[in-house]
Amino acid sequence: MYIVIVIALVIGLLCSSLIVAAFFYRIEYQKKFRYDQLDNNLNSGINILLAGNDTSYSSGRTISLFNNGADSVTLKRIFWGMYDIGTSVTFIQKDTLYKTFSIAYNIDSTKWAALYLIDEERPVSLSGKTAIIGDVYIPKAGITTAYVDNKAYQGDKRLVIGKKYNSNKTLPLLSENRLAQFQQLTNANHSGDSLLNHIDSLKQSFLLPAKYFSFKKKIQTLSNIKLSGNVILVSDTVINIDSTASLNNIIVYAKGIHIKSGFHGNVQLFAKDSISVDSNCRFNYPSCLGLLRFDKPGIVAVQEKIHLGNRSTLSGIIFTYEKNESILKPMIDLGKGVKVIGQVYSQGGLRTKDSLEIDGSVFTSQFLYQNSVTLFQNYLINITMNSKALSSYYLTGDLMPVAGKKKKVLQWLEAK
Amino acid sequence: MAGSKVNIKAKAKASTILEVLIAMVLIVVVFSTAMMIFANVTHSSLSVKKIRAQAVLHEVLLNAEKNRDTVSQSFNIDDFRIEQEIKSYNNVSQLFDIHLTAYDNNQQKITDLEKVILISHE
């Protein structure tokens, strides 16, 4: 009698376990199917952001992709310095997938050059171990060799390994649209915390509103701190950044920025007056140092300047821009052994020192080189400019005149 | 056993005809209910065919994106007929709405898939 009950229980147990297994298999497969659909919707959203310039996404917008249910996507594209940040969020029932990414532009090969030096009716002179690899836009006066500091030109006999074109009297212009967005950043009266003292680590998602820190007129030093993501630091005076600060993808805008020796990170720095980087600093791609001046120069002219200390490396963009030209044009000063992988765009001058390497392009109004006694104008001495050394995957911001029309994902920032 | 006497007066244990009938009716009811549930489950459950069709559609989608394919067409892969419909998405030049539908041999729809793809001819 009992054996019958036991057998019945065992059979019942087996049957129910089979049913439960089938049930979970079905649930999991439906989940996988849902996630496949979510993945398609998510990538559809990313493609929509990459294809258009629709400004209605700047504050976030939820759309139905195909108007047939289970296809809602929330899209957002925000200004993030040289680049844009896109966010795509899609959901079905309680399942959500999202991706945040930075958007950049491919290089327009028809405008790309290792060197663009405006025509001031003065030739370019090469001396020492200088190498120019890639197409160049130079003054009509041409390119020649020179004897400087007891050294003759020791480079390739062709002088330029690439095609030579005549440059214009002005540099190709920066994008007005992007400059207008920068102007909004610089003019806005940002409200936010004025203290960073109580924070030692902050990671703000790009899905959330930007976290502003506004230091007003108080000089701020960042040290022993980790800041990452959707964080913007603003100051009406100077911000000092110590080598112990870890900055990742954030934006800093101040009147003056000073980076102390040994710093390394990934950051976009914009200043009104000066950016000074000490020696042995490393800025990872995509970083940016930019001088932006939209207001008229004061009675006492101050020269805006970006200085990159000896043996520092920057992967990204260095540029200067002033809306109203002053007597003292903005200057980019690159120290000895500096390496730039990307682009240098100087509306004013570019002061160079020995062993400078630029893997990418230089657009400038003039070159300056100073030894102990003489200041040389448009002399390239011990410089390597190699546009072909830049990765074919390099992407630029649409501010730059060489930006193409095709937008691509520069970096995946967050994903689920 | 051989040679033992059979007591024909003893009563053998058995069920009445009513009990047997009730048991049979119960068995039939339970069995038919179980079969209905089983049929229902098998009808709505995942078929290998559907899973395969989805995999095929994913591959077709990847190829369409890779080959920058913007032509609506119908073709056969394995045992499936795939209908590929591509149209412009919101009149944005580089965006296309691709809708793939898989049909079996009986021309019954198995599954479909839709995505906005980016095709630039730069």
Chai-1 contact restraints between the chains, C-beta under 6 A:
chainA,res_idxA,chainB,res_idxB,connection_type,confidence,min_distance_angstrom,max_distance_angstrom,comment,restraint_id
A,Y29,B,L46,contact,1.0,0.0,6.0,A-B,restraint_1
A,N40,B,K115,contact,1.0,0.0,6.0,A-B,restraint_2
A,S44,B,K115,contact,1.0,0.0,6.0,A-B,restraint_3
A,S44,B,V116,contact,1.0,0.0,6.0,A-B,restraint_4
A,N47,B,V116,contact,1.0,0.0,6.0,A-B,restraint_5
A,N47,B,L118,contact,1.0,0.0,6.0,A-B,restraint_6
A,L50,B,L118,contact,1.0,0.0,6.0,A-B,restraint_7
A,A51,B,V92,contact,1.0,0.0,6.0,A-B,restraint_8
A,A51,B,Q94,contact,1.0,0.0,6.0,A-B,restraint_9
A,A51,B,L95,contact,1.0,0.0,6.0,A-B,restraint_10
A,A51,B,L118,contact,1.0,0.0,6.0,A-B,restraint_11
A,G52,B,V92,contact,1.0,0.0,6.0,A-B,restraint_12
A,F66,B,E114,contact,1.0,0.0,6.0,A-B,restraint_13
A,K406,B,S120,contact,1.0,0.0,6.0,A-B,restraint_14
A,K406,B,E122,contact,1.0,0.0,6.0,A-B,restraint_15
